[in-house]
Each structure stands twice: as structure tokens, then as C-alpha cells.
Amino acid sequence: MGALTATLDNKILDHIALTASYTPTSPLKLRLMTANGSASAAGTEVTGGSYTSKTIAFNAASGGSASHTADITFTAMPACTVVGLEIWDSAGTPVRVWWTALTASRTLASGDSLTFPAASIILQLS
């Protein structure tokens, strides 16, 4: 699902080339987007209602992919259409590390919940 951001591409290459060390600041946070970004620009994050980003954790990678470990539910959402996801670290100035469009957008009414069952969010390198 999705792609690394340009920032993370460079950090990983520097880490592998031994020119700089990189470890994301934990925990990782899942953000919902109403407009998708790109490898070099963040999308537009949902605002309003009781929306807040959620902590996301992943299983160890196998076969070039890693899935998240537990259900993640966003409750009391504002009326919006969620079109994508982004994963950010928790640094003082957070770093966006992953982004993706949803396979199908989700239109929510005010007060709705949105759940991503465990293992439904998959990070993959190809």
C-alpha cells in the first residue's frame, strides 16, 4: 500500500550508505486525509469532530511487507470524505514517512466511526 515519502527515501538511503543514522521517533501516527499528497508534499488532514491521529504499530516485515497489529477506530468523526492515509512519526516536528490513497474513498456523516481492522494497512516495498 502506498509509498515512502521523498524525505524517508533519502533517510533510508543515507542509513544504508552509512552516511547518517535514522530511526523514526515513536510512536508512529496514522492520519486521515481529505486530499492526497504526493511523495514530496503532505495531503490535507481531516479536521473537526473528535478526530485526532491514532497510534499505529506494525508486525515485523516478511516478504517485503508489514501489516499493522491491531484494529484502529476513529470515532465521532466530522462530516468528510476520507481519500487517503499518511503515517507520521512523533518528533517535535513530525516527519511524514508514508502516504497512500484509499482503494475506495469513505464518505462519513458527522458522528460516524471509521475502523481499519488489524492487518488491513500494509506497508510494502516493491
N, C-alpha and C positions, 0 to 999 in steps of 0.2 A: 504494500500500500504506500503510495506517495513517494516522496523523495527527500533526500538530505537537502538542507539549505546550503547555499554557496558558502556561508560562514563556516558551517560544520565540515563541508568538503575540505576546506583549507586547513582547519584544525586537525582533522584526521590525517591528511597527507603530511602535515608538519610532524605529527606524532609518530607516524610510521617512518618518516625520513630522519627521525631523531633530531630535528631542529627545534622542537618545542614539545613540551608535555601538555596533554589535555585531559581533563576529567570534568564532565558536566557537574554543576552544583546541584545536589539533590535537595528535595525530591523533584522529579520531572512533573510538569503540569500539563494537562490536556485542556486546550482552549477550543471553543466552538466558533466558527466563522460564518458571517453572513455574506461575505465576498472573499473569494480565494485570492491568495497572494501568489508568489512565484518563488523560485529558488533564491532570488535576491531581495524580495520585498514581502513584508508581512501582509496578511489579509486583514479584513475588518472583523474584529471580535464582537460577539454578541454583547449587548449591554441591557440593563434593566431587569425587572423582576427580581428574583433572588439568585440570578445567575452569578456564578463565580467559577473560575477554573478549578479543576479537580486534580488531585494527585493521581498519577498513573505509574504502575510498576510493571516490569516485563520479566518473563521467564528467560532463562539462558537461551541464547541463539542456537539453532540447529538447522542445518541445511540452508544457511544464508538468511534465515528469518527468525524473528522473535515476536511472540504474542503477549498481550497484556494479561495479568494474573487474576484479576477479579472484576466483577460487574462494576460499572461506573454509571451512576444515575445523577442526572441534573434535574432538580425539582423546581417547581414554581417558576417556570421559565416565562420570559416575556413573549408576546406575540412576535414571531420572527420566522424566517426560513433559514435553516442551517444548511450550508452548502459544502462545508469543509471542516477539517480539523488541523490544529497545529499543536506541536509539542514544544514546550519551552523549559529551560532549566530554571532554577530558583536563585540565581546570582542576584546581587544587589541591583544590577542592570541585567535583567534576564536575557538569555541568549536563545533565540529560536533555532531549534535543531531539526525539526521535521515538519512537513506540511503535506496535505493531500486533499483532493476533492472527494466528497462522498460519492458513492456509486449512484445514489438517488438522493436528492435533496429532501429534507424533512421540514414540512411546514407545521409550526406549532402555534396553538392558541395560547393566550395568556393563562398561566397556571398549569400548563401541561408539563409532563416529565419526559425526559429522553434518556433511555438506557442503552449502553453499549455492553452487551454480555461479555463475560470473560472470553478471551481468545479471539474476539471479533475485530480487534485493532491489531494489525500485523505490520511490523517494520520489516522491510525486505531490501536486501542489496541485490542488484542484478547487473 
